[in-house]
Amino acid sequence: MEEMLSNTKLNEADFLDKKGRVDAQTYFYLFQQAVRLTKDPLVGLKVGSRVMPGSYGVIGHVLMACRNFGEVLMRSGRYQKLVGDIGYSDIVFDNDEAEVRWHSDYKEVPAAVVEEHVSSIVTYSRWITGQDKHPLWISFNHEAQGSLSVYEAVFQCDVRFNQAETSVRFPIAYTEIALPQFDLDLCTWLDKKAQKQLEDLEAESEFIGKVRKVIRNALPDGVPTLDSVSANMGSNEKALQRDLGQFNTNFKTLLDETRHQLALGYIDNDDIELNELAFLLGFSEQSAFQRAFKRWTGVSPGKYRKLHQ
């Protein structure tokens, strides 16, 4: 576990916090570490095939109490931000078939992450309906990471790669499958709880997003301070720290995370020299940027760029 969490700010205790969340880049890194340490490029596929109802917190319980599978699809779309924000799903209906399509705004999502997500959709759908139904077919927009027979054993259907969409297609009749755990009163109560959590999360995302934007705009001129950022937001140091504390973060952490995210975006652009990248992130010295980047990714900026090329 120690090696798995190297170059992250996580420890084993963090995995006991059911309300805890990690940023997208950390999540991607953990899956890349899992692939490297297990030497199994299909680790994401296998993790998803072992998903349990409790894996999704309150949204998992809401879905179990739904009337039928169609309601599950509707609510999972409504509350998907409670599970994570690395991607989102939408549903397309085509005559007697339906398709759940998964999208991400991130430029590069590791194949293991995508496969874990799709595998968990199929596994959870089978568990929640109590029926061993198979999709018509599944498509991924990346190439196969291993033997096709392993994919087909997990999904029990045709699996296609290098497609325009990552999706799961199934007969529309599946939406009428009644759920054995249906409980209208419980579903109504859990709906309210999930909606409150979603509103709180959106309020957090909006506020944190504003702070990140101020930090991001200030970085080319040097390291922004708590005082300068709070003044830009029409607040003061004490109030901003208090507000950030309500969302279980602080200014130093937010500054580091913002630099990390920007660094991974900038480094893919070959037109930006590495020394220029350091100054764009507010580092006064190239050596300081080198140390920070290695802490974030485990490798130097030059090696990272070379590997991704």
Short mmCIF file of the C-alpha atoms (twelve columns), coordinates in Angstrom:
data_MODEL
# 
_entry.id   MODEL 
# 
loop_
_atom_site.group_PDB 
_atom_site.id 
_atom_site.type_symbol 
_atom_site.label_atom_id 
_atom_site.label_alt_id 
_atom_site.label_comp_id 
_atom_site.label_asym_id 
_atom_site.label_seq_id 
_atom_site.Cartn_x 
_atom_site.Cartn_y 
_atom_site.Cartn_z 
_atom_site.pdbx_PDB_model_num 
ATOM 1   C CA . MET A 1   0.000   0.000   0.000   1 
ATOM 2   C CA . GLU A 2   2.858   2.381   0.791   1 
ATOM 3   C CA . GLU A 3   4.252   2.072   -2.728  1 
ATOM 4   C CA . MET A 4   0.767   2.406   -4.189  1 
ATOM 5   C CA . LEU A 5   0.280   5.750   -2.445  1 
ATOM 6   C CA . SER A 6   3.759   7.119   -3.135  1 
ATOM 7   C CA . ASN A 7   3.760   10.630  -4.611  1 
ATOM 8   C CA . THR A 8   0.228   11.265  -3.314  1 
ATOM 9   C CA . LYS A 9   -0.993  12.980  -0.178  1 
ATOM 10  C CA . LEU A 10  -3.078  9.957   0.785   1 
ATOM 11  C CA . ASN A 11  -2.567  7.399   3.526   1 
ATOM 12  C CA . GLU A 12  -4.377  4.185   4.393   1 
ATOM 13  C CA . ALA A 13  -6.668  5.976   6.861   1 
ATOM 14  C CA . ASP A 14  -8.082  8.095   4.018   1 
ATOM 15  C CA . PHE A 15  -9.662  4.977   2.516   1 
ATOM 16  C CA . LEU A 16  -11.834 4.582   5.625   1 
ATOM 17  C CA . ASP A 17  -13.462 7.969   5.036   1 
ATOM 18  C CA . LYS A 18  -16.609 7.132   3.050   1 
ATOM 19  C CA . LYS A 19  -17.190 10.835  2.296   1 
ATOM 20  C CA . GLY A 20  -13.629 11.469  1.183   1 
ATOM 21  C CA . ARG A 21  -12.874 12.451  -2.406  1 
ATOM 22  C CA . VAL A 22  -9.654  12.665  -4.387  1 
ATOM 23  C CA . ASP A 23  -8.908  14.908  -7.329  1 
ATOM 24  C CA . ALA A 24  -8.960  13.437  -10.827 1 
ATOM 25  C CA . GLN A 25  -5.200  13.407  -11.335 1 
ATOM 26  C CA . THR A 26  -4.667  11.478  -8.086  1 
ATOM 27  C CA . TYR A 27  -7.376  9.020   -9.096  1 
ATOM 28  C CA . PHE A 28  -5.741  8.508   -12.493 1 
ATOM 29  C CA . TYR A 29  -2.343  8.081   -10.848 1 
ATOM 30  C CA . LEU A 30  -3.646  5.406   -8.453  1 
ATOM 31  C CA . PHE A 31  -4.932  3.312   -11.341 1 
ATOM 32  C CA . GLN A 32  -1.678  3.743   -13.230 1 
ATOM 33  C CA . GLN A 33  0.166   2.621   -10.098 1 
ATOM 34  C CA . ALA A 34  -2.139  -0.393  -9.786  1 
ATOM 35  C CA . VAL A 35  -1.387  -1.417  -13.375 1 
ATOM 36  C CA . ARG A 36  2.347   -0.971  -12.833 1 
ATOM 37  C CA . LEU A 37  2.533   -2.809  -9.503  1 
ATOM 38  C CA . THR A 38  0.299   -5.720  -10.509 1 
ATOM 39  C CA . LYS A 39  1.741   -5.859  -14.034 1 
ATOM 40  C CA . ASP A 40  -1.862  -6.371  -15.120 1 
ATOM 41  C CA . PRO A 41  -3.170  -3.898  -17.741 1 
ATOM 42  C CA . LEU A 42  -6.704  -5.230  -17.144 1 
ATOM 43  C CA . VAL A 43  -6.763  -4.365  -13.446 1 
ATOM 44  C CA . GLY A 44  -9.435  -1.689  -13.999 1 
ATOM 45  C CA . LEU A 45  -11.730 -4.181  -15.705 1 
ATOM 46  C CA . LYS A 46  -11.344 -6.591  -12.794 1 
ATOM 47  C CA . VAL A 47  -11.837 -3.948  -10.100 1 
ATOM 48  C CA . GLY A 48  -15.094 -2.854  -11.732 1 
ATOM 49  C CA . SER A 49  -16.355 -6.437  -11.879 1 
ATOM 50  C CA . ARG A 50  -16.152 -6.607  -8.061  1 
ATOM 51  C CA . VAL A 51  -18.152 -3.475  -7.302  1 
ATOM 52  C CA . MET A 52  -20.587 -3.738  -4.375  1 
ATOM 53  C CA . PRO A 53  -23.711 -1.693  -3.514  1 
ATOM 54  C CA . GLY A 54  -21.871 0.152   -0.742  1 
ATOM 55  C CA . SER A 55  -19.253 1.355   -3.228  1 
ATOM 56  C CA . TYR A 56  -21.524 4.241   -4.239  1 
ATOM 57  C CA . GLY A 57  -22.602 5.560   -0.845  1 
ATOM 58  C CA . VAL A 58  -26.062 7.130   -0.653  1 
ATOM 59  C CA . ILE A 59  -26.579 6.971   -4.416  1 
ATOM 60  C CA . GLY A 60  -26.134 3.190   -4.298  1 
ATOM 61  C CA . HIS A 61  -28.923 2.908   -1.728  1 
ATOM 62  C CA . VAL A 62  -31.179 5.249   -3.700  1 
ATOM 63  C CA . LEU A 63  -30.765 3.101   -6.795  1 
ATOM 64  C CA . MET A 64  -31.524 -0.119  -4.905  1 
ATOM 65  C CA . ALA A 65  -34.866 1.303   -3.739  1 
ATOM 66  C CA . CYS A 66  -35.987 2.310   -7.272  1 
ATOM 67  C CA . ARG A 67  -39.062 0.796   -8.946  1 
ATOM 68  C CA . ASN A 68  -37.316 -0.502  -12.077 1 
ATOM 69  C CA . PHE A 69  -34.074 -0.325  -14.042 1 
ATOM 70  C CA . GLY A 70  -35.317 2.680   -16.024 1 
ATOM 71  C CA . GLU A 71  -35.559 4.674   -12.780 1 
ATOM 72  C CA . VAL A 72  -32.049 3.511   -11.894 1 
ATOM 73  C CA . LEU A 73  -30.702 5.009   -15.128 1 
ATOM 74  C CA . MET A 74  -32.575 8.265   -14.526 1 
ATOM 75  C CA . ARG A 75  -31.349 8.699   -10.952 1 
ATOM 76  C CA . SER A 76  -27.788 7.599   -11.673 1 
ATOM 77  C CA . GLY A 77  -27.611 10.370  -14.272 1 
ATOM 78  C CA . ARG A 78  -28.999 12.912  -11.813 1 
ATOM 79  C CA . TYR A 79  -26.660 12.017  -8.960  1 
ATOM 80  C CA . GLN A 80  -23.527 10.880  -10.797 1 
ATOM 81  C CA . LYS A 81  -21.499 13.816  -9.439  1 
ATOM 82  C CA . LEU A 82  -21.802 12.268  -5.981  1 
ATOM 83  C CA . VAL A 83  -19.692 9.343   -7.174  1 
ATOM 84  C CA . GLY A 84  -17.080 11.369  -9.038  1 
ATOM 85  C CA . ASP A 85  -16.543 14.135  -11.549 1 
ATOM 86  C CA . ILE A 86  -14.022 12.622  -13.934 1 
ATOM 87  C CA . GLY A 87  -16.773 11.897  -16.430 1 
ATOM 88  C CA . TYR A 88  -20.488 11.798  -17.018 1 
ATOM 89  C CA . SER A 89  -22.993 9.522   -18.726 1 
ATOM 90  C CA . ASP A 90  -25.967 10.201  -20.926 1 
ATOM 91  C CA . ILE A 91  -28.577 7.849   -22.372 1 
ATOM 92  C CA . VAL A 92  -29.544 7.642   -26.031 1 
ATOM 93  C CA . PHE A 93  -32.663 5.768   -27.152 1 
ATOM 94  C CA . ASP A 94  -32.762 4.194   -30.596 1 
ATOM 95  C CA . ASN A 95  -36.016 2.391   -31.447 1 
ATOM 96  C CA . ASP A 96  -35.974 -0.787  -29.319 1 
ATOM 97  C CA . GLU A 97  -32.460 -0.243  -27.964 1 
ATOM 98  C CA . ALA A 98  -30.812 2.097   -25.468 1 
ATOM 99  C CA . GLU A 99  -27.212 3.166   -25.042 1 
ATOM 100 C CA . VAL A 100 -25.395 4.593   -22.032 1 
ATOM 101 C CA . ARG A 101 -22.519 6.741   -23.313 1 
ATOM 102 C CA . TRP A 102 -19.675 7.821   -21.073 1 
ATOM 103 C CA . HIS A 103 -17.776 11.068  -21.678 1 
ATOM 104 C CA . SER A 104 -14.953 12.907  -19.944 1 
ATOM 105 C CA . ASP A 105 -13.732 16.491  -20.212 1 
ATOM 106 C CA . TYR A 106 -10.210 15.341  -19.353 1 
ATOM 107 C CA . LYS A 107 -7.871  15.096  -22.302 1 
ATOM 108 C CA . GLU A 108 -6.301  11.787  -21.281 1 
ATOM 109 C CA . VAL A 109 -8.100  9.274   -19.080 1 
ATOM 110 C CA . PRO A 110 -6.172  6.044   -18.396 1 
ATOM 111 C CA . ALA A 111 -7.737  2.999   -20.049 1 
ATOM 112 C CA . ALA A 112 -7.884  1.270   -16.656 1 
ATOM 113 C CA . VAL A 113 -10.122 4.056   -15.298 1 
ATOM 114 C CA . VAL A 114 -12.507 3.852   -18.263 1 
ATOM 115 C CA . GLU A 115 -12.685 0.062   -18.078 1 
ATOM 116 C CA . GLU A 116 -13.301 0.117   -14.328 1 
ATOM 117 C CA . HIS A 117 -16.219 2.489   -14.851 1 
ATOM 118 C CA . VAL A 118 -17.859 0.478   -17.635 1 
ATOM 119 C CA . SER A 119 -17.265 -2.810  -15.848 1 
ATOM 120 C CA . SER A 120 -18.839 -1.444  -12.666 1 
ATOM 121 C CA . ILE A 121 -21.919 -0.273  -14.615 1 
ATOM 122 C CA . VAL A 122 -22.523 -3.758  -15.983 1 
ATOM 123 C CA . THR A 123 -21.737 -5.537  -12.697 1 
ATOM 124 C CA . TYR A 124 -23.919 -3.238  -10.604 1 
ATOM 125 C CA . SER A 125 -26.782 -3.476  -13.104 1 
ATOM 126 C CA . ARG A 126 -26.785 -7.258  -12.808 1 
ATOM 127 C CA . TRP A 127 -26.660 -7.116  -9.017  1 
ATOM 128 C CA . ILE A 128 -29.391 -4.523  -8.628  1 
ATOM 129 C CA . THR A 129 -31.853 -6.243  -10.981 1 
ATOM 130 C CA . GLY A 130 -31.060 -9.716  -9.698  1 
ATOM 131 C CA . GLN A 131 -30.856 -10.894 -13.301 1 
ATOM 132 C CA . ASP A 132 -27.856 -12.010 -15.316 1 
ATOM 133 C CA . LYS A 133 -28.697 -9.900  -18.349 1 
ATOM 134 C CA . HIS A 134 -26.090 -9.203  -21.013 1 
ATOM 135 C CA . PRO A 135 -25.533 -5.981  -23.012 1 
ATOM 136 C CA . LEU A 136 -25.934 -6.179  -26.779 1 
ATOM 137 C CA . TRP A 137 -22.404 -4.856  -27.121 1 
ATOM 138 C CA . ILE A 138 -19.854 -2.611  -25.450 1 
ATOM 139 C CA . SER A 139 -17.525 -0.143  -27.132 1 
ATOM 140 C CA . PHE A 140 -14.360 1.595   -25.922 1 
ATOM 141 C CA . ASN A 141 -12.596 4.515   -27.571 1 
ATOM 142 C CA . HIS A 142 -9.196  3.033   -26.700 1 
ATOM 143 C CA . GLU A 143 -7.459  -0.101  -27.903 1 
ATOM 144 C CA . ALA A 144 -7.686  -3.445  -26.122 1 
ATOM 145 C CA . GLN A 145 -5.377  -3.668  -23.107 1 
ATOM 146 C CA . GLY A 146 -5.328  -7.468  -23.074 1 
ATOM 147 C CA . SER A 147 -6.958  -10.599 -24.432 1 
ATOM 148 C CA . LEU A 148 -10.392 -10.111 -25.976 1 
ATOM 149 C CA . SER A 149 -11.548 -13.305 -24.251 1 
ATOM 150 C CA . VAL A 150 -11.101 -11.666 -20.830 1 
ATOM 151 C CA . TYR A 151 -13.333 -8.734  -21.815 1 
ATOM 152 C CA . GLU A 152 -15.971 -11.074 -23.223 1 
ATOM 153 C CA . ALA A 153 -15.866 -13.229 -20.079 1 
ATOM 154 C CA . VAL A 154 -16.619 -10.160 -17.917 1 
ATOM 155 C CA . PHE A 155 -19.255 -8.559  -20.134 1 
ATOM 156 C CA . GLN A 156 -20.623 -11.704 -21.833 1 
ATOM 157 C CA . CYS A 157 -21.220 -9.811  -25.071 1 
ATOM 158 C CA . ASP A 158 -19.414 -8.432  -28.125 1 
ATOM 159 C CA . VAL A 159 -16.715 -5.894  -27.152 1 
ATOM 160 C CA . ARG A 160 -15.402 -3.338  -29.645 1 
ATOM 161 C CA . PHE A 161 -12.334 -1.092  -29.444 1 
ATOM 162 C CA . ASN A 162 -11.047 2.132   -31.027 1 
ATOM 163 C CA . GLN A 163 -14.633 3.347   -31.387 1 
ATOM 164 C CA . ALA A 164 -15.909 6.923   -31.443 1 
ATOM 165 C CA . GLU A 165 -17.791 6.418   -28.145 1 
ATOM 166 C CA . THR A 166 -17.323 4.520   -24.919 1 
ATOM 167 C CA . SER A 167 -20.745 3.013   -24.374 1 
ATOM 168 C CA . VAL A 168 -22.930 0.129   -23.247 1 
ATOM 169 C CA . ARG A 169 -25.833 -0.826  -25.546 1 
ATOM 170 C CA . PHE A 170 -28.759 -2.981  -24.390 1 
ATOM 171 C CA . PRO A 171 -32.411 -3.770  -25.279 1 
ATOM 172 C CA . ILE A 172 -34.755 -0.993  -24.171 1 
ATOM 173 C CA . ALA A 173 -36.928 -3.688  -22.605 1 
ATOM 174 C CA . TYR A 174 -34.340 -3.887  -19.784 1 
ATOM 175 C CA . THR A 175 -35.611 -0.539  -18.472 1 
ATOM 176 C CA . GLU A 176 -38.847 -2.273  -17.435 1 
ATOM 177 C CA . ILE A 177 -37.109 -4.851  -15.229 1 
ATOM 178 C CA . ALA A 178 -38.586 -4.525  -11.733 1 
ATOM 179 C CA . LEU A 179 -36.154 -4.254  -8.837  1 
ATOM 180 C CA . PRO A 180 -36.575 -6.748  -5.988  1 
ATOM 181 C CA . GLN A 181 -35.534 -4.131  -3.377  1 
ATOM 182 C CA . PHE A 182 -38.112 -1.517  -4.474  1 
ATOM 183 C CA . ASP A 183 -39.339 0.595   -1.540  1 
ATOM 184 C CA . LEU A 184 -41.185 3.801   -2.422  1 
ATOM 185 C CA . ASP A 185 -40.967 5.408   1.035   1 
ATOM 186 C CA . LEU A 186 -37.276 4.603   1.392   1 
ATOM 187 C CA . CYS A 187 -36.561 5.804   -2.148  1 
ATOM 188 C CA . THR A 188 -38.338 9.116   -1.469  1 
ATOM 189 C CA . TRP A 189 -36.396 9.667   1.763   1 
ATOM 190 C CA . LEU A 190 -33.065 8.746   0.203   1 
ATOM 191 C CA . ASP A 191 -33.833 10.989  -2.780  1 
ATOM 192 C CA . LYS A 192 -34.025 13.977  -0.458  1 
ATOM 193 C CA . LYS A 193 -30.779 13.002  1.242   1 
ATOM 194 C CA . ALA A 194 -28.979 12.554  -2.091  1 
ATOM 195 C CA . GLN A 195 -30.348 15.860  -3.390  1 
ATOM 196 C CA . LYS A 196 -29.055 17.675  -0.285  1 
ATOM 197 C CA . GLN A 197 -25.605 16.104  -0.739  1 
ATOM 198 C CA . LEU A 198 -25.616 17.118  -4.394  1 
ATOM 199 C CA . GLU A 199 -26.509 20.729  -3.535  1 
ATOM 200 C CA . ASP A 200 -23.743 20.861  -0.930  1 
ATOM 201 C CA . LEU A 201 -21.249 19.415  -3.410  1 
ATOM 202 C CA . GLU A 202 -22.226 21.897  -6.102  1 
ATOM 203 C CA . ALA A 203 -21.883 24.781  -3.639  1 
ATOM 204 C CA . GLU A 204 -18.406 23.511  -2.752  1 
ATOM 205 C CA . SER A 205 -17.446 23.096  -6.408  1 
ATOM 206 C CA . GLU A 206 -18.592 26.620  -7.226  1 
ATOM 207 C CA . PHE A 207 -16.694 28.235  -4.343  1 
ATOM 208 C CA . ILE A 208 -13.500 26.175  -4.782  1 
ATOM 209 C CA . GLY A 209 -13.684 26.838  -8.523  1 
ATOM 210 C CA . LYS A 210 -13.685 30.594  -7.906  1 
ATOM 211 C CA . VAL A 211 -10.633 30.373  -5.641  1 
ATOM 212 C CA . ARG A 212 -8.811  28.179  -8.174  1 
ATOM 213 C CA . LYS A 213 -9.546  30.688  -10.927 1 
ATOM 214 C CA . VAL A 214 -8.042  33.564  -8.931  1 
ATOM 215 C CA . ILE A 215 -4.951  31.464  -8.149  1 
ATOM 216 C CA . ARG A 216 -4.642  30.343  -11.778 1 
ATOM 217 C CA . ASN A 217 -4.801  33.905  -13.113 1 
ATOM 218 C CA . ALA A 218 -2.237  35.142  -10.607 1 
ATOM 219 C CA . LEU A 219 0.413   32.425  -11.069 1 
ATOM 220 C CA . PRO A 220 2.228   33.927  -14.111 1 
ATOM 221 C CA . ASP A 221 3.078   36.919  -11.906 1 
ATOM 222 C CA . GLY A 222 4.486   34.789  -9.084  1 
ATOM 223 C CA . VAL A 223 3.144   32.822  -6.144  1 
ATOM 224 C CA . PRO A 224 -0.196  34.309  -5.018  1 
ATOM 225 C CA . THR A 225 -0.619  34.806  -1.289  1 
ATOM 226 C CA . LEU A 226 -3.629  34.145  0.888   1 
ATOM 227 C CA . ASP A 227 -3.910  37.896  1.397   1 
ATOM 228 C CA . SER A 228 -3.873  38.740  -2.331  1 
ATOM 229 C CA . VAL A 229 -6.362  35.995  -3.232  1 
ATOM 230 C CA . SER A 230 -8.771  36.885  -0.433  1 
ATOM 231 C CA . ALA A 231 -8.600  40.579  -1.401  1 
ATOM 232 C CA . ASN A 232 -9.329  39.679  -5.035  1 
ATOM 233 C CA . MET A 233 -12.427 37.809  -3.853  1 
ATOM 234 C CA . GLY A 234 -13.606 40.731  -1.719  1 
ATOM 235 C CA . SER A 235 -12.819 38.885  1.499   1 
ATOM 236 C CA . ASN A 236 -9.990  38.709  4.031   1 
ATOM 237 C CA . GLU A 237 -7.439  36.074  5.042   1 
ATOM 238 C CA . LYS A 238 -9.296  34.827  8.107   1 
ATOM 239 C CA . ALA A 239 -12.647 34.569  6.351   1 
ATOM 240 C CA . LEU A 240 -11.206 32.775  3.314   1 
ATOM 241 C CA . GLN A 241 -9.371  30.246  5.478   1 
ATOM 242 C CA . ARG A 242 -12.576 29.647  7.442   1 
ATOM 243 C CA . ASP A 243 -14.602 29.144  4.253   1 
ATOM 244 C CA . LEU A 244 -12.008 26.754  2.813   1 
ATOM 245 C CA . GLY A 245 -11.984 24.840  6.092   1 
ATOM 246 C CA . GLN A 246 -15.720 24.208  5.734   1 
ATOM 247 C CA . PHE A 247 -14.874 22.289  2.558   1 
ATOM 248 C CA . ASN A 248 -12.043 20.348  4.271   1 
ATOM 249 C CA . THR A 249 -9.206  22.126  2.475   1 
ATOM 250 C CA . ASN A 250 -6.893  25.099  2.941   1 
ATOM 251 C CA . PHE A 251 -5.120  27.680  0.811   1 
ATOM 252 C CA . LYS A 252 -1.766  25.881  0.686   1 
ATOM 253 C CA . THR A 253 -3.372  22.627  -0.502  1 
ATOM 254 C CA . LEU A 254 -5.486  24.418  -3.101  1 
ATOM 255 C CA . LEU A 255 -2.471  26.287  -4.457  1 
ATOM 256 C CA . ASP A 256 -0.491  23.058  -4.804  1 
ATOM 257 C CA . GLU A 257 -3.394  21.197  -6.458  1 
ATOM 258 C CA . THR A 258 -3.976  24.042  -8.914  1 
ATOM 259 C CA . ARG A 259 -0.309  24.090  -9.905  1 
ATOM 260 C CA . HIS A 260 -0.362  20.303  -10.298 1 
ATOM 261 C CA . GLN A 261 -3.383  20.345  -12.618 1 
ATOM 262 C CA . LEU A 262 -2.003  23.200  -14.699 1 
ATOM 263 C CA . ALA A 263 1.396   21.510  -14.975 1 
ATOM 264 C CA . LEU A 264 -0.131  18.345  -16.446 1 
ATOM 265 C CA . GLY A 265 -2.066  20.442  -18.937 1 
ATOM 266 C CA . TYR A 266 0.874   22.612  -19.966 1 
ATOM 267 C CA . ILE A 267 3.423   19.813  -20.282 1 
ATOM 268 C CA . ASP A 268 1.509   18.172  -23.131 1 
ATOM 269 C CA . ASN A 269 2.043   21.353  -25.164 1 
ATOM 270 C CA . ASP A 270 5.451   21.008  -26.851 1 
ATOM 271 C CA . ASP A 271 5.391   24.707  -27.734 1 
ATOM 272 C CA . ILE A 272 5.946   25.524  -24.062 1 
ATOM 273 C CA . GLU A 273 9.556   25.124  -22.947 1 
ATOM 274 C CA . LEU A 274 10.056  23.524  -19.546 1 
ATOM 275 C CA . ASN A 275 11.729  26.602  -18.089 1 
ATOM 276 C CA . GLU A 276 8.813   28.718  -19.346 1 
ATOM 277 C CA . LEU A 277 6.391   26.268  -17.761 1 
ATOM 278 C CA . ALA A 278 8.022   26.826  -14.373 1 
ATOM 279 C CA . PHE A 279 7.353   30.558  -14.530 1 
ATOM 280 C CA . LEU A 280 3.776   30.046  -15.753 1 
ATOM 281 C CA . LEU A 281 3.210   28.131  -12.527 1 
ATOM 282 C CA . GLY A 282 4.701   30.861  -10.371 1 
ATOM 283 C CA . PHE A 283 8.038   29.162  -9.594  1 
ATOM 284 C CA . SER A 284 10.950  31.591  -9.386  1 
ATOM 285 C CA . GLU A 285 13.490  28.824  -10.031 1 
ATOM 286 C CA . GLN A 286 13.508  25.869  -12.391 1 
ATOM 287 C CA . SER A 287 14.864  23.606  -9.637  1 
ATOM 288 C CA . ALA A 288 11.848  24.310  -7.411  1 
ATOM 289 C CA . PHE A 289 9.509   23.373  -10.255 1 
ATOM 290 C CA . GLN A 290 11.502  20.188  -10.926 1 
ATOM 291 C CA . ARG A 291 11.148  19.104  -7.279  1 
ATOM 292 C CA . ALA A 292 7.439   19.863  -7.186  1 
ATOM 293 C CA . PHE A 293 6.749   18.034  -10.446 1 
ATOM 294 C CA . LYS A 294 8.611   14.939  -9.287  1 
ATOM 295 C CA . ARG A 295 6.607   15.010  -6.055  1 
ATOM 296 C CA . TRP A 296 3.377   15.138  -8.069  1 
ATOM 297 C CA . THR A 297 4.177   12.483  -10.660 1 
ATOM 298 C CA . GLY A 298 7.220   10.544  -9.485  1 
ATOM 299 C CA . VAL A 299 9.299   11.589  -12.508 1 
ATOM 300 C CA . SER A 300 10.974  14.742  -13.806 1 
ATOM 301 C CA . PRO A 301 9.115   17.066  -16.221 1 
ATOM 302 C CA . GLY A 302 11.455  16.106  -19.074 1 
ATOM 303 C CA . LYS A 303 10.949  12.377  -18.550 1 
ATOM 304 C CA . TYR A 304 7.192   12.805  -18.192 1 
ATOM 305 C CA . ARG A 305 6.968   14.718  -21.469 1 
ATOM 306 C CA . LYS A 306 9.126   12.141  -23.240 1 
ATOM 307 C CA . LEU A 307 7.021   9.227   -21.921 1 
ATOM 308 C CA . HIS A 308 3.757   10.872  -22.985 1 
ATOM 309 C CA . GLN A 309 5.069   11.691  -26.420 1 
# 
